[in-house]
Amino acid sequence: MENYALSQGVPKAEIITEENSKTTLQNLQFSKNLMDERSQGKPHQSAFVSNDYHIFRAGLFAKKVGLNSDGIGSRTARYFLPNAFIREFVAIILMHKKRHIVFTVLLLILIAVINVKFVG
């Protein structure tokens, strides 16, 4: 990505690379640390680039780590989109597992109450 940014005219001094992460969340946290060091405590803005299907979840991670950042999605081959969207959907459900379990339990209780009241 650094080579691509350079080829598009982005000055080398404006590019920060992070090479230690294993996940998107780690990448955003480590990148934030690098930007915080570089800005010496002053507010800063950034942008991150990922596949268009992954931008929403990456944006959630950016917010979680406290980044003032915009996501830019790159195109994904159409044949890969169904699999990619399912993967992202499941990942977001798992990110908020407790919230979804509570919602599901409450929904099942509501259905049971309605079923007993109107059917039974």
Phi and psi restraints in degrees (range 20) as a CNS / XPLOR table:
assign (resid 1 and name C) (resid 2 and name N)
       (resid 2 and name CA) (resid 2 and name C) 1.0 -61.2 20.0 2
assign (resid 2 and name N) (resid 2 and name CA)
       (resid 2 and name C) (resid 3 and name N) 1.0 -45.2 20.0 2
assign (resid 2 and name C) (resid 3 and name N)
       (resid 3 and name CA) (resid 3 and name C) 1.0 -61.5 20.0 2
assign (resid 3 and name N) (resid 3 and name CA)
       (resid 3 and name C) (resid 4 and name N) 1.0 -40.0 20.0 2
assign (resid 3 and name C) (resid 4 and name N)
       (resid 4 and name CA) (resid 4 and name C) 1.0 -64.3 20.0 2
assign (resid 4 and name N) (resid 4 and name CA)
       (resid 4 and name C) (resid 5 and name N) 1.0 -45.8 20.0 2
assign (resid 4 and name C) (resid 5 and name N)
       (resid 5 and name CA) (resid 5 and name C) 1.0 -60.0 20.0 2
assign (resid 5 and name N) (resid 5 and name CA)
       (resid 5 and name C) (resid 6 and name N) 1.0 -42.7 20.0 2
assign (resid 5 and name C) (resid 6 and name N)
       (resid 6 and name CA) (resid 6 and name C) 1.0 -62.4 20.0 2
assign (resid 6 and name N) (resid 6 and name CA)
       (resid 6 and name C) (resid 7 and name N) 1.0 -41.7 20.0 2
assign (resid 6 and name C) (resid 7 and name N)
       (resid 7 and name CA) (resid 7 and name C) 1.0 -67.1 20.0 2
assign (resid 7 and name N) (resid 7 and name CA)
       (resid 7 and name C) (resid 8 and name N) 1.0 -20.0 20.0 2
assign (resid 7 and name C) (resid 8 and name N)
       (resid 8 and name CA) (resid 8 and name C) 1.0 -93.8 20.0 2
assign (resid 8 and name N) (resid 8 and name CA)
       (resid 8 and name C) (resid 9 and name N) 1.0 5.0 20.0 2
assign (resid 8 and name C) (resid 9 and name N)
       (resid 9 and name CA) (resid 9 and name C) 1.0 93.8 20.0 2
assign (resid 9 and name N) (resid 9 and name CA)
       (resid 9 and name C) (resid 10 and name N) 1.0 7.4 20.0 2
assign (resid 9 and name C) (resid 10 and name N)
       (resid 10 and name CA) (resid 10 and name C) 1.0 -73.7 20.0 2
assign (resid 10 and name N) (resid 10 and name CA)
       (resid 10 and name C) (resid 11 and name N) 1.0 127.2 20.0 2
assign (resid 10 and name C) (resid 11 and name N)
       (resid 11 and name CA) (resid 11 and name C) 1.0 -63.2 20.0 2
assign (resid 11 and name N) (resid 11 and name CA)
       (resid 11 and name C) (resid 12 and name N) 1.0 140.5 20.0 2
assign (resid 11 and name C) (resid 12 and name N)
       (resid 12 and name CA) (resid 12 and name C) 1.0 -53.7 20.0 2
assign (resid 12 and name N) (resid 12 and name CA)
       (resid 12 and name C) (resid 13 and name N) 1.0 -36.7 20.0 2
assign (resid 12 and name C) (resid 13 and name N)
       (resid 13 and name CA) (resid 13 and name C) 1.0 -66.5 20.0 2
assign (resid 13 and name N) (resid 13 and name CA)
       (resid 13 and name C) (resid 14 and name N) 1.0 -16.9 20.0 2
assign (resid 13 and name C) (resid 14 and name N)
       (resid 14 and name CA) (resid 14 and name C) 1.0 -95.6 20.0 2
assign (resid 14 and name N) (resid 14 and name CA)
       (resid 14 and name C) (resid 15 and name N) 1.0 -0.2 20.0 2
assign (resid 14 and name C) (resid 15 and name N)
       (resid 15 and name CA) (resid 15 and name C) 1.0 -107.7 20.0 2
assign (resid 15 and name N) (resid 15 and name CA)
       (resid 15 and name C) (resid 16 and name N) 1.0 128.3 20.0 2
assign (resid 15 and name C) (resid 16 and name N)
       (resid 16 and name CA) (resid 16 and name C) 1.0 -119.3 20.0 2
assign (resid 16 and name N) (resid 16 and name CA)
       (resid 16 and name C) (resid 17 and name N) 1.0 128.7 20.0 2
assign (resid 16 and name C) (resid 17 and name N)
       (resid 17 and name CA) (resid 17 and name C) 1.0 -107.6 20.0 2
assign (resid 17 and name N) (resid 17 and name CA)
       (resid 17 and name C) (resid 18 and name N) 1.0 145.9 20.0 2
assign (resid 17 and name C) (resid 18 and name N)
       (resid 18 and name CA) (resid 18 and name C) 1.0 -123.6 20.0 2
assign (resid 18 and name N) (resid 18 and name CA)
       (resid 18 and name C) (resid 19 and name N) 1.0 126.1 20.0 2
assign (resid 18 and name C) (resid 19 and name N)
       (resid 19 and name CA) (resid 19 and name C) 1.0 -126.5 20.0 2
assign (resid 19 and name N) (resid 19 and name CA)
       (resid 19 and name C) (resid 20 and name N) 1.0 15.7 20.0 2
assign (resid 19 and name C) (resid 20 and name N)
       (resid 20 and name CA) (resid 20 and name C) 1.0 -109.0 20.0 2
assign (resid 20 and name N) (resid 20 and name CA)
       (resid 20 and name C) (resid 21 and name N) 1.0 -11.0 20.0 2
assign (resid 20 and name C) (resid 21 and name N)
       (resid 21 and name CA) (resid 21 and name C) 1.0 -79.3 20.0 2
assign (resid 21 and name N) (resid 21 and name CA)
       (resid 21 and name C) (resid 22 and name N) 1.0 157.5 20.0 2
assign (resid 21 and name C) (resid 22 and name N)
       (resid 22 and name CA) (resid 22 and name C) 1.0 -117.1 20.0 2
assign (resid 22 and name N) (resid 22 and name CA)
       (resid 22 and name C) (resid 23 and name N) 1.0 -15.7 20.0 2
assign (resid 22 and name C) (resid 23 and name N)
       (resid 23 and name CA) (resid 23 and name C) 1.0 -134.0 20.0 2
assign (resid 23 and name N) (resid 23 and name CA)
       (resid 23 and name C) (resid 24 and name N) 1.0 167.4 20.0 2
assign (resid 23 and name C) (resid 24 and name N)
       (resid 24 and name CA) (resid 24 and name C) 1.0 -62.3 20.0 2
assign (resid 24 and name N) (resid 24 and name CA)
       (resid 24 and name C) (resid 25 and name N) 1.0 -43.1 20.0 2
assign (resid 24 and name C) (resid 25 and name N)
       (resid 25 and name CA) (resid 25 and name C) 1.0 -60.5 20.0 2
assign (resid 25 and name N) (resid 25 and name CA)
       (resid 25 and name C) (resid 26 and name N) 1.0 -46.2 20.0 2
assign (resid 25 and name C) (resid 26 and name N)
       (resid 26 and name CA) (resid 26 and name C) 1.0 -61.7 20.0 2
assign (resid 26 and name N) (resid 26 and name CA)
       (resid 26 and name C) (resid 27 and name N) 1.0 -42.5 20.0 2
assign (resid 26 and name C) (resid 27 and name N)
       (resid 27 and name CA) (resid 27 and name C) 1.0 -59.4 20.0 2
assign (resid 27 and name N) (resid 27 and name CA)
       (resid 27 and name C) (resid 28 and name N) 1.0 -44.1 20.0 2
assign (resid 27 and name C) (resid 28 and name N)
       (resid 28 and name CA) (resid 28 and name C) 1.0 -69.4 20.0 2
assign (resid 28 and name N) (resid 28 and name CA)
       (resid 28 and name C) (resid 29 and name N) 1.0 -39.3 20.0 2
assign (resid 28 and name C) (resid 29 and name N)
       (resid 29 and name CA) (resid 29 and name C) 1.0 -65.7 20.0 2
assign (resid 29 and name N) (resid 29 and name CA)
       (resid 29 and name C) (resid 30 and name N) 1.0 -48.0 20.0 2
assign (resid 29 and name C) (resid 30 and name N)
       (resid 30 and name CA) (resid 30 and name C) 1.0 -64.4 20.0 2
assign (resid 30 and name N) (resid 30 and name CA)
       (resid 30 and name C) (resid 31 and name N) 1.0 -38.7 20.0 2
assign (resid 30 and name C) (resid 31 and name N)
       (resid 31 and name CA) (resid 31 and name C) 1.0 -65.3 20.0 2
assign (resid 31 and name N) (resid 31 and name CA)
       (resid 31 and name C) (resid 32 and name N) 1.0 -40.2 20.0 2
assign (resid 31 and name C) (resid 32 and name N)
       (resid 32 and name CA) (resid 32 and name C) 1.0 -61.0 20.0 2
assign (resid 32 and name N) (resid 32 and name CA)
       (resid 32 and name C) (resid 33 and name N) 1.0 -43.1 20.0 2
assign (resid 32 and name C) (resid 33 and name N)
       (resid 33 and name CA) (resid 33 and name C) 1.0 -59.4 20.0 2
assign (resid 33 and name N) (resid 33 and name CA)
       (resid 33 and name C) (resid 34 and name N) 1.0 -43.1 20.0 2
assign (resid 33 and name C) (resid 34 and name N)
       (resid 34 and name CA) (resid 34 and name C) 1.0 -63.2 20.0 2
assign (resid 34 and name N) (resid 34 and name CA)
       (resid 34 and name C) (resid 35 and name N) 1.0 -43.6 20.0 2
assign (resid 34 and name C) (resid 35 and name N)
       (resid 35 and name CA) (resid 35 and name C) 1.0 -68.1 20.0 2
assign (resid 35 and name N) (resid 35 and name CA)
       (resid 35 and name C) (resid 36 and name N) 1.0 -37.9 20.0 2
assign (resid 35 and name C) (resid 36 and name N)
       (resid 36 and name CA) (resid 36 and name C) 1.0 -61.2 20.0 2
assign (resid 36 and name N) (resid 36 and name CA)
       (resid 36 and name C) (resid 37 and name N) 1.0 -43.7 20.0 2
assign (resid 36 and name C) (resid 37 and name N)
       (resid 37 and name CA) (resid 37 and name C) 1.0 -62.1 20.0 2
assign (resid 37 and name N) (resid 37 and name CA)
       (resid 37 and name C) (resid 38 and name N) 1.0 -44.7 20.0 2
assign (resid 37 and name C) (resid 38 and name N)
       (resid 38 and name CA) (resid 38 and name C) 1.0 -68.5 20.0 2
assign (resid 38 and name N) (resid 38 and name CA)
       (resid 38 and name C) (resid 39 and name N) 1.0 -35.0 20.0 2
assign (resid 38 and name C) (resid 39 and name N)
       (resid 39 and name CA) (resid 39 and name C) 1.0 -84.5 20.0 2
assign (resid 39 and name N) (resid 39 and name CA)
       (resid 39 and name C) (resid 40 and name N) 1.0 -6.3 20.0 2
assign (resid 39 and name C) (resid 40 and name N)
       (resid 40 and name CA) (resid 40 and name C) 1.0 53.3 20.0 2
assign (resid 40 and name N) (resid 40 and name CA)
       (resid 40 and name C) (resid 41 and name N) 1.0 45.1 20.0 2
assign (resid 40 and name C) (resid 41 and name N)
       (resid 41 and name CA) (resid 41 and name C) 1.0 85.3 20.0 2
assign (resid 41 and name N) (resid 41 and name CA)
       (resid 41 and name C) (resid 42 and name N) 1.0 -6.6 20.0 2
assign (resid 41 and name C) (resid 42 and name N)
       (resid 42 and name CA) (resid 42 and name C) 1.0 -81.1 20.0 2
assign (resid 42 and name N) (resid 42 and name CA)
       (resid 42 and name C) (resid 43 and name N) 1.0 150.2 20.0 2
assign (resid 42 and name C) (resid 43 and name N)
       (resid 43 and name CA) (resid 43 and name C) 1.0 -60.0 20.0 2
assign (resid 43 and name N) (resid 43 and name CA)
       (resid 43 and name C) (resid 44 and name N) 1.0 145.5 20.0 2
assign (resid 43 and name C) (resid 44 and name N)
       (resid 44 and name CA) (resid 44 and name C) 1.0 -143.0 20.0 2
assign (resid 44 and name N) (resid 44 and name CA)
       (resid 44 and name C) (resid 45 and name N) 1.0 157.9 20.0 2
assign (resid 44 and name C) (resid 45 and name N)
       (resid 45 and name CA) (resid 45 and name C) 1.0 -119.5 20.0 2
assign (resid 45 and name N) (resid 45 and name CA)
       (resid 45 and name C) (resid 46 and name N) 1.0 156.6 20.0 2
assign (resid 45 and name C) (resid 46 and name N)
       (resid 46 and name CA) (resid 46 and name C) 1.0 -151.1 20.0 2
assign (resid 46 and name N) (resid 46 and name CA)
       (resid 46 and name C) (resid 47 and name N) 1.0 173.4 20.0 2
assign (resid 46 and name C) (resid 47 and name N)
       (resid 47 and name CA) (resid 47 and name C) 1.0 -136.8 20.0 2
assign (resid 47 and name N) (resid 47 and name CA)
       (resid 47 and name C) (resid 48 and name N) 1.0 148.1 20.0 2
assign (resid 47 and name C) (resid 48 and name N)
       (resid 48 and name CA) (resid 48 and name C) 1.0 -126.7 20.0 2
assign (resid 48 and name N) (resid 48 and name CA)
       (resid 48 and name C) (resid 49 and name N) 1.0 151.0 20.0 2
assign (resid 48 and name C) (resid 49 and name N)
       (resid 49 and name CA) (resid 49 and name C) 1.0 -121.5 20.0 2
assign (resid 49 and name N) (resid 49 and name CA)
       (resid 49 and name C) (resid 50 and name N) 1.0 135.6 20.0 2
assign (resid 49 and name C) (resid 50 and name N)
       (resid 50 and name CA) (resid 50 and name C) 1.0 -154.0 20.0 2
assign (resid 50 and name N) (resid 50 and name CA)
       (resid 50 and name C) (resid 51 and name N) 1.0 -176.8 20.0 2
assign (resid 50 and name C) (resid 51 and name N)
       (resid 51 and name CA) (resid 51 and name C) 1.0 -64.2 20.0 2
assign (resid 51 and name N) (resid 51 and name CA)
       (resid 51 and name C) (resid 52 and name N) 1.0 147.7 20.0 2
assign (resid 51 and name C) (resid 52 and name N)
       (resid 52 and name CA) (resid 52 and name C) 1.0 -58.7 20.0 2
assign (resid 52 and name N) (resid 52 and name CA)
       (resid 52 and name C) (resid 53 and name N) 1.0 -33.8 20.0 2
assign (resid 52 and name C) (resid 53 and name N)
       (resid 53 and name CA) (resid 53 and name C) 1.0 -72.1 20.0 2
assign (resid 53 and name N) (resid 53 and name CA)
       (resid 53 and name C) (resid 54 and name N) 1.0 -19.9 20.0 2
assign (resid 53 and name C) (resid 54 and name N)
       (resid 54 and name CA) (resid 54 and name C) 1.0 -97.9 20.0 2
assign (resid 54 and name N) (resid 54 and name CA)
       (resid 54 and name C) (resid 55 and name N) 1.0 -9.2 20.0 2
assign (resid 54 and name C) (resid 55 and name N)
       (resid 55 and name CA) (resid 55 and name C) 1.0 -61.3 20.0 2
assign (resid 55 and name N) (resid 55 and name CA)
       (resid 55 and name C) (resid 56 and name N) 1.0 -40.8 20.0 2
assign (resid 55 and name C) (resid 56 and name N)
       (resid 56 and name CA) (resid 56 and name C) 1.0 -60.2 20.0 2
assign (resid 56 and name N) (resid 56 and name CA)
       (resid 56 and name C) (resid 57 and name N) 1.0 -50.2 20.0 2
assign (resid 56 and name C) (resid 57 and name N)
       (resid 57 and name CA) (resid 57 and name C) 1.0 -67.3 20.0 2
assign (resid 57 and name N) (resid 57 and name CA)
       (resid 57 and name C) (resid 58 and name N) 1.0 -39.0 20.0 2
assign (resid 57 and name C) (resid 58 and name N)
       (resid 58 and name CA) (resid 58 and name C) 1.0 -61.7 20.0 2
assign (resid 58 and name N) (resid 58 and name CA)
       (resid 58 and name C) (resid 59 and name N) 1.0 -37.1 20.0 2
assign (resid 58 and name C) (resid 59 and name N)
       (resid 59 and name CA) (resid 59 and name C) 1.0 -63.9 20.0 2
assign (resid 59 and name N) (resid 59 and name CA)
       (resid 59 and name C) (resid 60 and name N) 1.0 -38.0 20.0 2
assign (resid 59 and name C) (resid 60 and name N)
       (resid 60 and name CA) (resid 60 and name C) 1.0 -62.3 20.0 2
assign (resid 60 and name N) (resid 60 and name CA)
       (resid 60 and name C) (resid 61 and name N) 1.0 -41.9 20.0 2
assign (resid 60 and name C) (resid 61 and name N)
       (resid 61 and name CA) (resid 61 and name C) 1.0 -65.2 20.0 2
assign (resid 61 and name N) (resid 61 and name CA)
       (resid 61 and name C) (resid 62 and name N) 1.0 -41.9 20.0 2
assign (resid 61 and name C) (resid 62 and name N)
       (resid 62 and name CA) (resid 62 and name C) 1.0 -59.8 20.0 2
assign (resid 62 and name N) (resid 62 and name CA)
       (resid 62 and name C) (resid 63 and name N) 1.0 -43.8 20.0 2
assign (resid 62 and name C) (resid 63 and name N)
       (resid 63 and name CA) (resid 63 and name C) 1.0 -63.7 20.0 2
assign (resid 63 and name N) (resid 63 and name CA)
       (resid 63 and name C) (resid 64 and name N) 1.0 -40.9 20.0 2
assign (resid 63 and name C) (resid 64 and name N)
       (resid 64 and name CA) (resid 64 and name C) 1.0 -59.8 20.0 2
assign (resid 64 and name N) (resid 64 and name CA)
       (resid 64 and name C) (resid 65 and name N) 1.0 -39.2 20.0 2
assign (resid 64 and name C) (resid 65 and name N)
       (resid 65 and name CA) (resid 65 and name C) 1.0 -88.8 20.0 2
assign (resid 65 and name N) (resid 65 and name CA)
       (resid 65 and name C) (resid 66 and name N) 1.0 -1.8 20.0 2
assign (resid 65 and name C) (resid 66 and name N)
       (resid 66 and name CA) (resid 66 and name C) 1.0 85.6 20.0 2
assign (resid 66 and name N) (resid 66 and name CA)
       (resid 66 and name C) (resid 67 and name N) 1.0 26.4 20.0 2
assign (resid 66 and name C) (resid 67 and name N)
       (resid 67 and name CA) (resid 67 and name C) 1.0 -85.6 20.0 2
assign (resid 67 and name N) (resid 67 and name CA)
       (resid 67 and name C) (resid 68 and name N) 1.0 134.4 20.0 2
assign (resid 67 and name C) (resid 68 and name N)
       (resid 68 and name CA) (resid 68 and name C) 1.0 -91.0 20.0 2
assign (resid 68 and name N) (resid 68 and name CA)
       (resid 68 and name C) (resid 69 and name N) 1.0 88.6 20.0 2
assign (resid 68 and name C) (resid 69 and name N)
       (resid 69 and name CA) (resid 69 and name C) 1.0 -143.1 20.0 2
assign (resid 69 and name N) (resid 69 and name CA)
       (resid 69 and name C) (resid 70 and name N) 1.0 150.0 20.0 2
assign (resid 69 and name C) (resid 70 and name N)
       (resid 70 and name CA) (resid 70 and name C) 1.0 -109.8 20.0 2
assign (resid 70 and name N) (resid 70 and name CA)
       (resid 70 and name C) (resid 71 and name N) 1.0 144.1 20.0 2
assign (resid 70 and name C) (resid 71 and name N)
       (resid 71 and name CA) (resid 71 and name C) 1.0 -99.2 20.0 2
assign (resid 71 and name N) (resid 71 and name CA)
       (resid 71 and name C) (resid 72 and name N) 1.0 140.1 20.0 2
assign (resid 71 and name C) (resid 72 and name N)
       (resid 72 and name CA) (resid 72 and name C) 1.0 -122.3 20.0 2
assign (resid 72 and name N) (resid 72 and name CA)
       (resid 72 and name C) (resid 73 and name N) 1.0 120.3 20.0 2
assign (resid 72 and name C) (resid 73 and name N)
       (resid 73 and name CA) (resid 73 and name C) 1.0 -92.2 20.0 2
assign (resid 73 and name N) (resid 73 and name CA)
       (resid 73 and name C) (resid 74 and name N) 1.0 136.0 20.0 2
assign (resid 73 and name C) (resid 74 and name N)
       (resid 74 and name CA) (resid 74 and name C) 1.0 -100.0 20.0 2
assign (resid 74 and name N) (resid 74 and name CA)
       (resid 74 and name C) (resid 75 and name N) 1.0 151.5 20.0 2
assign (resid 74 and name C) (resid 75 and name N)
       (resid 75 and name CA) (resid 75 and name C) 1.0 -62.4 20.0 2
assign (resid 75 and name N) (resid 75 and name CA)
       (resid 75 and name C) (resid 76 and name N) 1.0 147.2 20.0 2
assign (resid 75 and name C) (resid 76 and name N)
       (resid 76 and name CA) (resid 76 and name C) 1.0 -119.0 20.0 2
assign (resid 76 and name N) (resid 76 and name CA)
       (resid 76 and name C) (resid 77 and name N) 1.0 141.7 20.0 2
assign (resid 76 and name C) (resid 77 and name N)
       (resid 77 and name CA) (resid 77 and name C) 1.0 -57.3 20.0 2
assign (resid 77 and name N) (resid 77 and name CA)
       (resid 77 and name C) (resid 78 and name N) 1.0 135.6 20.0 2
assign (resid 77 and name C) (resid 78 and name N)
       (resid 78 and name CA) (resid 78 and name C) 1.0 -58.7 20.0 2
assign (resid 78 and name N) (resid 78 and name CA)
       (resid 78 and name C) (resid 79 and name N) 1.0 -35.9 20.0 2
assign (resid 78 and name C) (resid 79 and name N)
       (resid 79 and name CA) (resid 79 and name C) 1.0 -65.0 20.0 2
assign (resid 79 and name N) (resid 79 and name CA)
       (resid 79 and name C) (resid 80 and name N) 1.0 -22.1 20.0 2
assign (resid 79 and name C) (resid 80 and name N)
       (resid 80 and name CA) (resid 80 and name C) 1.0 -91.2 20.0 2
assign (resid 80 and name N) (resid 80 and name CA)
       (resid 80 and name C) (resid 81 and name N) 1.0 -16.7 20.0 2
assign (resid 80 and name C) (resid 81 and name N)
       (resid 81 and name CA) (resid 81 and name C) 1.0 -58.3 20.0 2
assign (resid 81 and name N) (resid 81 and name CA)
       (resid 81 and name C) (resid 82 and name N) 1.0 -46.2 20.0 2
assign (resid 81 and name C) (resid 82 and name N)
       (resid 82 and name CA) (resid 82 and name C) 1.0 -57.1 20.0 2
assign (resid 82 and name N) (resid 82 and name CA)
       (resid 82 and name C) (resid 83 and name N) 1.0 -47.6 20.0 2
assign (resid 82 and name C) (resid 83 and name N)
       (resid 83 and name CA) (resid 83 and name C) 1.0 -62.2 20.0 2
assign (resid 83 and name N) (resid 83 and name CA)
       (resid 83 and name C) (resid 84 and name N) 1.0 -42.7 20.0 2
assign (resid 83 and name C) (resid 84 and name N)
       (resid 84 and name CA) (resid 84 and name C) 1.0 -65.0 20.0 2
assign (resid 84 and name N) (resid 84 and name CA)
       (resid 84 and name C) (resid 85 and name N) 1.0 -44.1 20.0 2
assign (resid 84 and name C) (resid 85 and name N)
       (resid 85 and name CA) (resid 85 and name C) 1.0 -67.1 20.0 2
assign (resid 85 and name N) (resid 85 and name CA)
       (resid 85 and name C) (resid 86 and name N) 1.0 -38.0 20.0 2
assign (resid 85 and name C) (resid 86 and name N)
       (resid 86 and name CA) (resid 86 and name C) 1.0 -62.7 20.0 2
assign (resid 86 and name N) (resid 86 and name CA)
       (resid 86 and name C) (resid 87 and name N) 1.0 -44.5 20.0 2
assign (resid 86 and name C) (resid 87 and name N)
       (resid 87 and name CA) (resid 87 and name C) 1.0 -59.4 20.0 2
assign (resid 87 and name N) (resid 87 and name CA)
       (resid 87 and name C) (resid 88 and name N) 1.0 -45.3 20.0 2
assign (resid 87 and name C) (resid 88 and name N)
       (resid 88 and name CA) (resid 88 and name C) 1.0 -66.9 20.0 2
assign (resid 88 and name N) (resid 88 and name CA)
       (resid 88 and name C) (resid 89 and name N) 1.0 -39.9 20.0 2
assign (resid 88 and name C) (resid 89 and name N)
       (resid 89 and name CA) (resid 89 and name C) 1.0 -59.7 20.0 2
assign (resid 89 and name N) (resid 89 and name CA)
       (resid 89 and name C) (resid 90 and name N) 1.0 -49.0 20.0 2
assign (resid 89 and name C) (resid 90 and name N)
       (resid 90 and name CA) (resid 90 and name C) 1.0 -62.6 20.0 2
assign (resid 90 and name N) (resid 90 and name CA)
       (resid 90 and name C) (resid 91 and name N) 1.0 -41.8 20.0 2
assign (resid 90 and name C) (resid 91 and name N)
       (resid 91 and name CA) (resid 91 and name C) 1.0 -62.7 20.0 2
assign (resid 91 and name N) (resid 91 and name CA)
       (resid 91 and name C) (resid 92 and name N) 1.0 -40.3 20.0 2
assign (resid 91 and name C) (resid 92 and name N)
       (resid 92 and name CA) (resid 92 and name C) 1.0 -69.1 20.0 2
assign (resid 92 and name N) (resid 92 and name CA)
       (resid 92 and name C) (resid 93 and name N) 1.0 -39.4 20.0 2
assign (resid 92 and name C) (resid 93 and name N)
       (resid 93 and name CA) (resid 93 and name C) 1.0 -58.7 20.0 2
assign (resid 93 and name N) (resid 93 and name CA)
       (resid 93 and name C) (resid 94 and name N) 1.0 -45.2 20.0 2
assign (resid 93 and name C) (resid 94 and name N)
       (resid 94 and name CA) (resid 94 and name C) 1.0 -69.6 20.0 2
assign (resid 94 and name N) (resid 94 and name CA)
       (resid 94 and name C) (resid 95 and name N) 1.0 -29.0 20.0 2
assign (resid 94 and name C) (resid 95 and name N)
       (resid 95 and name CA) (resid 95 and name C) 1.0 -62.5 20.0 2
assign (resid 95 and name N) (resid 95 and name CA)
       (resid 95 and name C) (resid 96 and name N) 1.0 -32.4 20.0 2
assign (resid 95 and name C) (resid 96 and name N)
       (resid 96 and name CA) (resid 96 and name C) 1.0 -119.6 20.0 2
assign (resid 96 and name N) (resid 96 and name CA)
       (resid 96 and name C) (resid 97 and name N) 1.0 45.9 20.0 2
assign (resid 96 and name C) (resid 97 and name N)
       (resid 97 and name CA) (resid 97 and name C) 1.0 -55.7 20.0 2
assign (resid 97 and name N) (resid 97 and name CA)
       (resid 97 and name C) (resid 98 and name N) 1.0 -48.5 20.0 2
assign (resid 97 and name C) (resid 98 and name N)
       (resid 98 and name CA) (resid 98 and name C) 1.0 -61.2 20.0 2
assign (resid 98 and name N) (resid 98 and name CA)
       (resid 98 and name C) (resid 99 and name N) 1.0 -44.3 20.0 2
assign (resid 98 and name C) (resid 99 and name N)
       (resid 99 and name CA) (resid 99 and name C) 1.0 -59.7 20.0 2
assign (resid 99 and name N) (resid 99 and name CA)
       (resid 99 and name C) (resid 100 and name N) 1.0 -42.7 20.0 2
assign (resid 99 and name C) (resid 100 and name N)
       (resid 100 and name CA) (resid 100 and name C) 1.0 -72.7 20.0 2
assign (resid 100 and name N) (resid 100 and name CA)
       (resid 100 and name C) (resid 101 and name N) 1.0 -34.0 20.0 2
assign (resid 100 and name C) (resid 101 and name N)
       (resid 101 and name CA) (resid 101 and name C) 1.0 -65.5 20.0 2
assign (resid 101 and name N) (resid 101 and name CA)
       (resid 101 and name C) (resid 102 and name N) 1.0 -46.4 20.0 2
assign (resid 101 and name C) (resid 102 and name N)
       (resid 102 and name CA) (resid 102 and name C) 1.0 -60.6 20.0 2
assign (resid 102 and name N) (resid 102 and name CA)
       (resid 102 and name C) (resid 103 and name N) 1.0 -46.2 20.0 2
assign (resid 102 and name C) (resid 103 and name N)
       (resid 103 and name CA) (resid 103 and name C) 1.0 -60.4 20.0 2
assign (resid 103 and name N) (resid 103 and name CA)
       (resid 103 and name C) (resid 104 and name N) 1.0 -44.1 20.0 2
assign (resid 103 and name C) (resid 104 and name N)
       (resid 104 and name CA) (resid 104 and name C) 1.0 -64.5 20.0 2
assign (resid 104 and name N) (resid 104 and name CA)
       (resid 104 and name C) (resid 105 and name N) 1.0 -43.1 20.0 2
assign (resid 104 and name C) (resid 105 and name N)
       (resid 105 and name CA) (resid 105 and name C) 1.0 -62.5 20.0 2
assign (resid 105 and name N) (resid 105 and name CA)
       (resid 105 and name C) (resid 106 and name N) 1.0 -45.7 20.0 2
assign (resid 105 and name C) (resid 106 and name N)
       (resid 106 and name CA) (resid 106 and name C) 1.0 -62.0 20.0 2
assign (resid 106 and name N) (resid 106 and name CA)
       (resid 106 and name C) (resid 107 and name N) 1.0 -39.9 20.0 2
assign (resid 106 and name C) (resid 107 and name N)
       (resid 107 and name CA) (resid 107 and name C) 1.0 -63.9 20.0 2
assign (resid 107 and name N) (resid 107 and name CA)
       (resid 107 and name C) (resid 108 and name N) 1.0 -42.4 20.0 2
assign (resid 107 and name C) (resid 108 and name N)
       (resid 108 and name CA) (resid 108 and name C) 1.0 -65.0 20.0 2
assign (resid 108 and name N) (resid 108 and name CA)
       (resid 108 and name C) (resid 109 and name N) 1.0 -38.5 20.0 2
assign (resid 108 and name C) (resid 109 and name N)
       (resid 109 and name CA) (resid 109 and name C) 1.0 -63.6 20.0 2
assign (resid 109 and name N) (resid 109 and name CA)
       (resid 109 and name C) (resid 110 and name N) 1.0 -45.0 20.0 2
assign (resid 109 and name C) (resid 110 and name N)
       (resid 110 and name CA) (resid 110 and name C) 1.0 -60.2 20.0 2
assign (resid 110 and name N) (resid 110 and name CA)
       (resid 110 and name C) (resid 111 and name N) 1.0 -44.1 20.0 2
assign (resid 110 and name C) (resid 111 and name N)
       (resid 111 and name CA) (resid 111 and name C) 1.0 -62.6 20.0 2
assign (resid 111 and name N) (resid 111 and name CA)
       (resid 111 and name C) (resid 112 and name N) 1.0 -42.6 20.0 2
assign (resid 111 and name C) (resid 112 and name N)
       (resid 112 and name CA) (resid 112 and name C) 1.0 -62.9 20.0 2
assign (resid 112 and name N) (resid 112 and name CA)
       (resid 112 and name C) (resid 113 and name N) 1.0 -43.7 20.0 2
assign (resid 112 and name C) (resid 113 and name N)
       (resid 113 and name CA) (resid 113 and name C) 1.0 -62.7 20.0 2
assign (resid 113 and name N) (resid 113 and name CA)
       (resid 113 and name C) (resid 114 and name N) 1.0 -46.0 20.0 2
assign (resid 113 and name C) (resid 114 and name N)
       (resid 114 and name CA) (resid 114 and name C) 1.0 -63.4 20.0 2
assign (resid 114 and name N) (resid 114 and name CA)
       (resid 114 and name C) (resid 115 and name N) 1.0 -40.2 20.0 2
assign (resid 114 and name C) (resid 115 and name N)
       (resid 115 and name CA) (resid 115 and name C) 1.0 -63.3 20.0 2
assign (resid 115 and name N) (resid 115 and name CA)
       (resid 115 and name C) (resid 116 and name N) 1.0 -44.6 20.0 2
assign (resid 115 and name C) (resid 116 and name N)
       (resid 116 and name CA) (resid 116 and name C) 1.0 -66.9 20.0 2
assign (resid 116 and name N) (resid 116 and name CA)
       (resid 116 and name C) (resid 117 and name N) 1.0 -41.8 20.0 2
assign (resid 116 and name C) (resid 117 and name N)
       (resid 117 and name CA) (resid 117 and name C) 1.0 -68.7 20.0 2
assign (resid 117 and name N) (resid 117 and name CA)
       (resid 117 and name C) (resid 118 and name N) 1.0 -44.0 20.0 2
assign (resid 117 and name C) (resid 118 and name N)
       (resid 118 and name CA) (resid 118 and name C) 1.0 -100.2 20.0 2
assign (resid 118 and name N) (resid 118 and name CA)
       (resid 118 and name C) (resid 119 and name N) 1.0 -25.7 20.0 2
assign (resid 118 and name C) (resid 119 and name N)
       (resid 119 and name CA) (resid 119 and name C) 1.0 -99.9 20.0 2
assign (resid 119 and name N) (resid 119 and name CA)
       (resid 119 and name C) (resid 120 and name N) 1.0 -44.8 20.0 2
